[in-house]
């Protein structure tokens, strides 16, 4: 089982923290991840708000490439509509050369109306079309060394990529999928499906199975393992673990509700996001308390044995999966986050990596 670490870059819930301190704390945990034996690092792409701010995760990974030796470097994810596909391919190819083939490419289309509002000329209701067009261009260019396109959004004359990509990304491509049309797009790419641990995995299984079947139909082979993105707290005392998980995951969830306006009706009015409109209606039905309860049930936290049991149940529910988990979120004190990560690395990581 492949296990990585998410890098969130949030200041929401952290009293008096500067942006520089946010970066120092995230980088410290990233370097610790390699020391502990994690397999990959997954910095996000987000802009402008204390929810999360890493405007260029490829630049962050270029820095980490020089600070690490073995750990894989993964985009979690590049928000494709906000980036020119030609520049994405150039930067990914160059980073893969610099890092000796350690790069994984994760892509998404973005869910925040607030973030989209700052990108002039890029409308949120174009996100589905932009992602579908550009992601296939990026994937093809990384395989062939040439990028070209004649679509609606990215007309691109045939252009050679230098430095030329020399290693295939077919098994190193991931796509975030929180809706049915994103599941279909992930299957077209032949990519690993990425899902956030937002609700009980029994409820997520139908979308996973839909993706697996679409992958078989389009590629004639079994789909790769999906990746689940978690928030974790690990501690030898189960009561302390519960207290910390409930407190800081709740704070993080409040930032999600604010940043994505999840209780708003606006998704039903945006082309390509109407599925999220139905999710918003459901959230309005269960309320904040129900949302928090579902989130806590979906993520892995507790003592090392409890966390291993949670992952085993998930494995039994959805089958083999990869993992990217975050330790710093929701105002988690730095010493608590580091201690949690160290205990996870010492007692949980060797067990689940053996699966």
C-alpha positions as CSV (number, residue, x, y, z in Angstrom):
1,X,0.0,0.0,0.0
2,X,1.3,3.4,-1.0
3,X,1.2,6.1,1.7
4,X,1.8,9.8,1.2
5,X,1.4,13.0,3.1
6,X,-0.8,16.0,2.1
7,X,0.5,19.5,2.5
8,X,-2.5,21.9,3.1
9,X,-0.8,25.3,3.8
10,X,-3.7,26.6,5.9
11,X,-3.8,29.4,8.4
12,X,-7.5,29.1,9.3
13,X,-7.8,28.2,13.0
14,X,-4.2,29.0,13.8
15,X,-4.1,32.0,16.1
16,X,-1.5,34.6,15.2
17,X,0.3,32.5,12.6
18,X,2.1,34.3,9.8
19,X,2.2,33.0,6.2
20,X,5.9,32.4,6.6
21,X,5.3,30.3,9.7
22,X,2.7,28.2,7.8
23,X,5.3,27.4,5.2
24,X,8.0,26.6,7.7
25,X,5.7,24.2,9.6
26,X,4.5,22.4,6.4
27,X,8.1,22.1,5.1
28,X,9.3,20.7,8.4
29,X,6.6,17.9,8.2
30,X,7.5,17.3,4.6
31,X,11.1,16.6,5.4
32,X,10.0,14.5,8.3
33,X,7.9,12.4,5.9
34,X,10.9,11.2,4.0
35,X,12.7,10.4,7.3
36,X,9.8,8.3,8.5
37,X,9.4,6.4,5.2
38,X,6.4,8.0,3.6
39,X,6.3,7.4,-0.1
40,X,5.1,10.7,-1.5
41,X,4.4,14.4,-0.8
42,X,1.2,16.0,-2.1
43,X,1.1,19.9,-1.9
44,X,-2.3,21.3,-2.9
45,X,-2.9,24.3,-5.2
46,X,-5.0,27.0,-3.6
47,X,-5.0,30.8,-3.8
48,X,-5.7,33.9,-1.8
49,X,-7.5,32.7,1.4
50,X,-6.5,31.4,4.8
51,X,-8.3,28.1,3.9
52,X,-5.2,27.2,2.0
53,X,-2.5,29.1,0.0
54,X,0.0,27.3,-2.2
55,X,-0.3,29.1,-5.6
56,X,2.2,26.9,-7.4
57,X,2.7,23.4,-6.1
58,X,5.2,22.6,-8.9
59,X,7.4,25.4,-7.6
60,X,7.0,24.0,-4.1
61,X,8.0,20.5,-5.3
62,X,11.0,21.9,-7.1
63,X,12.2,23.2,-3.8
64,X,11.5,19.9,-2.1
65,X,13.3,18.0,-4.9
66,X,16.5,19.7,-3.7
67,X,15.8,18.9,0.0
68,X,14.9,15.3,-0.4
69,X,16.4,12.2,-2.0
70,X,13.9,9.4,-2.4
71,X,10.3,10.5,-1.6
72,X,8.0,11.0,-4.6
73,X,6.8,14.5,-5.5
74,X,3.2,14.8,-6.4
75,X,0.8,17.6,-7.3
76,X,-2.3,17.3,-5.1
77,X,-3.5,18.8,-7.5
78,X,-2.8,21.2,-10.3
79,X,-6.1,23.0,-10.9
80,X,-6.1,22.7,-14.6
81,X,-8.5,25.5,-15.6
82,X,-6.2,28.0,-13.8
83,X,-3.1,26.9,-15.7
84,X,-2.0,27.0,-19.3
85,X,-1.5,23.3,-20.4
86,X,1.7,24.1,-22.4
87,X,3.3,25.6,-19.2
88,X,2.1,22.7,-17.1
89,X,3.7,20.2,-19.4
90,X,7.0,22.1,-19.6
91,X,7.2,22.5,-15.8
92,X,6.2,18.9,-15.1
93,X,8.8,17.6,-17.6
94,X,11.5,19.8,-16.2
95,X,10.8,18.8,-12.6
96,X,10.8,15.1,-13.5
97,X,14.3,15.5,-15.0
98,X,15.5,17.4,-11.9
99,X,14.0,14.9,-9.5
100,X,15.1,11.8,-11.3
101,X,11.7,10.5,-12.2
102,X,10.1,11.0,-8.8
103,X,7.1,13.2,-10.0
104,X,3.5,12.2,-10.0
105,X,0.9,14.3,-11.7
106,X,-2.4,15.0,-9.9
107,X,-5.0,17.2,-11.6
108,X,-8.4,18.7,-10.6
109,X,-10.8,21.4,-11.9
110,X,-11.5,23.4,-8.7
111,X,-14.6,23.9,-6.6
112,X,-14.3,27.4,-5.1
113,X,-16.3,30.2,-6.6
114,X,-14.3,32.6,-4.5
115,X,-11.0,31.5,-6.0
116,X,-12.4,31.4,-9.6
117,X,-13.6,35.0,-9.2
118,X,-10.0,36.3,-9.2
119,X,-8.9,34.6,-12.4
120,X,-9.9,37.0,-15.1
121,X,-11.3,35.5,-18.3
122,X,-11.8,32.0,-16.7
123,X,-15.4,31.4,-15.8
124,X,-16.3,28.6,-13.4
125,X,-19.0,27.3,-15.8
126,X,-16.2,26.6,-18.2
127,X,-14.3,24.4,-15.8
128,X,-15.6,21.1,-17.0
129,X,-14.8,21.8,-20.6
130,X,-11.4,23.3,-19.8
131,X,-10.4,20.4,-17.6
132,X,-11.5,17.7,-20.1
133,X,-9.7,19.5,-23.0
134,X,-6.5,20.5,-21.3
135,X,-6.0,17.3,-19.2
136,X,-5.9,15.1,-22.3
137,X,-3.5,17.5,-24.0
138,X,-1.2,17.4,-21.0
139,X,-1.3,13.6,-20.8
140,X,-0.6,13.2,-24.5
141,X,2.2,15.7,-24.4
142,X,4.0,14.0,-21.5
143,X,3.9,10.7,-23.5
144,X,4.8,12.0,-26.9
145,X,7.0,15.1,-26.2
146,X,4.7,17.3,-28.3
147,X,1.7,19.3,-27.3
148,X,-1.0,20.4,-29.7
149,X,-4.7,21.1,-29.6
150,X,-7.6,22.4,-31.7
151,X,-10.3,22.6,-29.0
152,X,-12.5,25.5,-27.9
153,X,-10.3,26.7,-25.0
154,X,-6.7,25.8,-25.9
155,X,-5.9,26.1,-29.6
156,X,-2.2,25.1,-29.6
157,X,0.1,24.6,-32.6
158,X,2.2,21.4,-32.4
159,X,5.1,22.3,-30.2
160,X,8.0,20.2,-28.9
161,X,8.5,20.1,-25.2
162,X,12.0,20.8,-24.0
163,X,13.4,19.2,-21.9
164,X,11.7,16.3,-23.5
165,X,9.9,14.0,-21.2
166,X,11.7,10.6,-21.0
167,X,9.5,8.6,-18.6
168,X,5.9,7.6,-19.1
169,X,3.3,9.2,-16.8
170,X,0.6,6.6,-17.6
171,X,0.9,5.0,-14.1
172,X,1.7,8.3,-12.4
173,X,-1.4,10.3,-13.2
174,X,-4.1,11.1,-10.7
175,X,-7.4,13.0,-11.0
176,X,-9.7,14.3,-8.2
177,X,-13.2,13.2,-8.6
178,X,-16.0,14.3,-6.3
179,X,-18.8,14.2,-8.9
180,X,-20.0,11.7,-11.6
181,X,-18.7,13.7,-14.5
182,X,-15.3,13.9,-12.8
183,X,-15.4,10.2,-12.3
184,X,-16.0,9.8,-16.0
185,X,-13.1,12.2,-16.8
186,X,-10.8,10.3,-14.6
187,X,-11.7,7.1,-16.4
188,X,-11.0,8.7,-19.8
189,X,-7.5,9.6,-18.6
190,X,-6.8,6.1,-17.2
191,X,-5.8,7.9,-14.0
192,X,-5.9,7.0,-10.3
193,X,-9.1,8.2,-8.8
194,X,-8.6,10.6,-5.9
195,X,-11.4,11.0,-3.3
196,X,-11.4,13.0,-0.1
197,X,-12.6,11.3,3.1
198,X,-15.7,13.3,3.4
199,X,-18.3,10.6,4.1
200,X,-18.6,6.9,5.0
201,X,-16.9,4.8,2.4
202,X,-19.9,2.5,2.0
203,X,-21.6,5.5,0.4
204,X,-18.6,6.3,-1.8
205,X,-18.3,2.8,-3.2
206,X,-20.9,3.2,-6.0
207,X,-18.8,6.0,-7.6
208,X,-15.6,4.0,-7.2
209,X,-17.2,1.0,-8.9
210,X,-18.6,3.3,-11.7
211,X,-15.1,4.5,-12.3
212,X,-13.6,1.0,-12.3
213,X,-16.2,-0.2,-14.9
214,X,-15.6,2.9,-17.1
215,X,-11.9,2.3,-17.0
216,X,-12.4,-1.4,-18.0
217,X,-14.7,-0.3,-20.9
218,X,-12.3,2.4,-22.2
219,X,-8.9,0.8,-21.6
220,X,-9.5,-2.9,-21.5
221,X,-7.7,-3.3,-18.2
222,X,-8.4,-3.1,-14.5
223,X,-8.2,0.4,-13.0
224,X,-5.3,1.3,-10.8
225,X,-5.8,1.6,-7.0
226,X,-7.8,4.7,-6.1
227,X,-6.3,7.2,-3.6
228,X,-8.1,8.4,-0.5
229,X,-7.1,11.8,1.1
230,X,-7.5,11.8,4.9
231,X,-7.0,13.9,7.9
232,X,-5.4,12.1,10.8
233,X,-4.5,12.4,14.4
234,X,-2.6,9.6,16.1
235,X,-2.0,9.4,19.9
236,X,-1.5,6.5,22.4
237,X,-4.3,7.8,24.5
238,X,-7.7,7.2,22.8
239,X,-9.5,9.9,24.8
240,X,-6.9,12.5,23.8
241,X,-7.0,11.3,20.2
242,X,-10.8,11.7,20.1
243,X,-10.7,15.2,21.7
244,X,-8.0,16.5,19.3
245,X,-9.6,14.9,16.2
246,X,-13.0,16.3,17.0
247,X,-11.7,19.7,17.8
248,X,-9.4,20.3,14.9
249,X,-11.3,18.4,12.2
250,X,-14.4,20.5,13.2
251,X,-12.4,23.7,12.8
252,X,-11.1,22.5,9.4
253,X,-14.6,21.6,8.3
254,X,-15.8,25.2,9.2
255,X,-13.1,26.5,6.8
256,X,-14.4,24.1,4.1
257,X,-18.0,25.3,4.5
258,X,-16.9,28.9,4.3
259,X,-14.4,28.5,1.4
260,X,-16.6,26.4,-0.8
261,X,-19.9,27.9,0.3
262,X,-21.3,24.4,0.7
263,X,-24.6,25.4,2.2
264,X,-25.2,27.8,-0.7
265,X,-27.5,27.2,-3.7
266,X,-25.0,28.6,-6.2
267,X,-23.7,25.2,-7.5
268,X,-27.1,24.4,-9.0
269,X,-26.7,27.5,-11.2
270,X,-23.1,26.7,-12.5
271,X,-22.7,24.5,-15.5
272,X,-20.8,21.3,-14.7
273,X,-21.4,21.6,-10.9
274,X,-25.1,20.7,-10.6
275,X,-24.2,17.5,-8.8
276,X,-22.7,19.6,-6.1
277,X,-26.0,21.4,-5.9
278,X,-27.6,18.2,-4.9
279,X,-24.9,17.6,-2.3
280,X,-25.6,21.1,-0.9
281,X,-29.2,20.2,-0.6
282,X,-28.2,17.1,1.4
283,X,-25.9,19.1,3.6
284,X,-28.7,21.6,4.4
285,X,-30.8,18.6,5.4
286,X,-28.3,17.0,7.8
287,X,-26.8,20.3,9.0
288,X,-23.4,21.1,10.3
289,X,-23.5,18.5,13.1
290,X,-24.3,15.8,10.5
291,X,-21.5,16.9,8.3
292,X,-19.0,16.8,11.1
293,X,-20.2,13.4,12.2
294,X,-19.8,12.0,8.6
295,X,-16.4,13.5,8.2
296,X,-15.1,12.0,11.5
297,X,-16.5,8.6,10.5
298,X,-14.7,8.7,7.2
299,X,-11.3,9.7,8.4
300,X,-8.7,7.6,10.3
301,X,-7.8,8.9,13.8
302,X,-7.2,7.4,17.2
303,X,-4.5,5.1,18.7
304,X,-2.3,3.3,16.2
305,X,-4.4,0.2,16.5
306,X,-7.6,2.1,16.0
307,X,-6.2,3.8,12.9
308,X,-5.0,0.4,11.4
309,X,-8.5,-1.0,12.1
310,X,-10.1,1.9,10.3
311,X,-7.9,1.5,7.3
312,X,-8.5,-2.3,7.3
313,X,-12.3,-1.7,7.3
314,X,-11.9,0.8,4.4
315,X,-9.8,-1.8,2.5
316,X,-12.5,-4.4,3.1
317,X,-15.1,-1.9,1.9
318,X,-13.6,-0.4,-1.3
319,X,-10.7,-2.8,-2.0
320,X,-7.0,-1.9,-2.4
321,X,-6.3,1.8,-2.1
322,X,-3.5,4.4,-1.8
323,X,-3.4,7.0,0.9
324,X,-2.4,10.6,1.3
325,X,-3.0,11.9,4.8
326,X,-2.7,15.3,6.5
327,X,-1.4,16.0,10.0
328,X,-1.5,19.8,10.1
329,X,-4.9,21.3,9.9
330,X,-7.6,23.2,11.8
331,X,-5.3,25.0,14.3
332,X,-3.5,21.8,15.3
333,X,-0.5,22.8,17.5
334,X,2.8,22.1,15.7
335,X,4.1,19.9,18.5
336,X,1.0,17.8,18.5
337,X,1.0,17.5,14.7
338,X,4.7,16.4,14.7
339,X,4.1,13.9,17.6
340,X,1.1,12.5,15.8
341,X,3.0,12.1,12.6
342,X,6.0,10.4,14.3
343,X,3.8,7.9,16.1
344,X,1.9,7.2,12.8
345,X,5.2,6.7,11.0
346,X,6.5,4.4,13.6
347,X,3.5,2.2,14.3
348,X,0.9,2.6,11.6
349,X,3.0,3.2,8.4
350,X,5.0,-0.1,8.4
351,X,1.8,-2.1,8.9
352,X,-0.3,-0.6,6.2
353,X,2.6,-0.4,3.7
354,X,2.9,-4.2,4.0
355,X,-0.7,-4.7,2.7
